[in-house]
Amino acid sequence: MVGRVIGGQKLISRLCSGGMGVVYRAMDTLLGRPTAVKMLRPELCGNRELVQRFFNEARAASAIRQLGRMPLMLSSTRGPEA
């Protein structure tokens, strides 16, 4: 995945992974600013409950306003294979 551009975000390096997904250090190709991209593991995408939980987490994270924290932007709900 590193090196691919997904939703205008170029994946630079893999930061970490967990039970639900993988987080990548990325660069916004339009604005030229660093971002982080969290992607749900492909094998979990068919589980509606987990997908809903993933988006609930995204909504909760986007509500946090804190100095030094990157804003959350959701650009696509489809992976590169779609």
N, C-alpha and C positions, 0 to 999 in steps of 0.2 A: 504493500500500500504506500510506503514511503516514496515520495516523488510524484505521486498522482495528484491531480487537481480535482477536488470534489466540491461542488457548490461554491466555486470561487475561492476555495481554501487549498493552498498547496501544502501537502503533508510533508513536513521536514524530518521529523524523527518520532519514534514511538516513545512516549513518556512512561506510561504504565498501563496495566490491564487488571481487570477484576472479573467478578462473576458475570456481570452483565455486558461488559464492553471493553473497548480499548480507547485510550486517550492519546492523541497525537499532538505534538507541537506543530503549528502550522503558520502560514503567512497568507493574509488576505491579499489576493492578487490584484484587486481593484484599489484598495486603500493603502497597501504596503505596510500594514501593521501586523504585529504578531498576534496570533490567536491560538486557541486550543480547540481541538475537534474531538468529541466523544462519539464513538460509533457503537451501536448495539451489535453484539455478535450475530452473524447471519443465521446461525442455527436457532436463535431465540426469536427471530422476526415473525414467525408464525404463531407465537403465543400472545394472544391479544392482551392478556393480563400484564405480561412483562413489558409489552410495547407501551401500554397505558402508564405503567409505573415509570418507564423511561421518560415519557413526556411530562409526567407529573414532576419528576425530578428536575427536568429542564425548566419548567415553569417556576418552581421554587427557587432555583438558582438564579433565574433572570430577575427575580424580585429583589435580590440582594444588591444594594448599592454601597460599595466600599472602595476607598482609595487603594489603588494598586491591584484591583481585581478587574480582569477583562470582562467586558459585557458579553452576554450570551446572545448569539445570533443563530437562529435555525434557518438554514437556507434550503434544505431538501429533506424529504422523508424517504428518498430512494437512494440506494447504493449505486456504485459505479456499473454494476451489471444490468441495471434497469434501463 
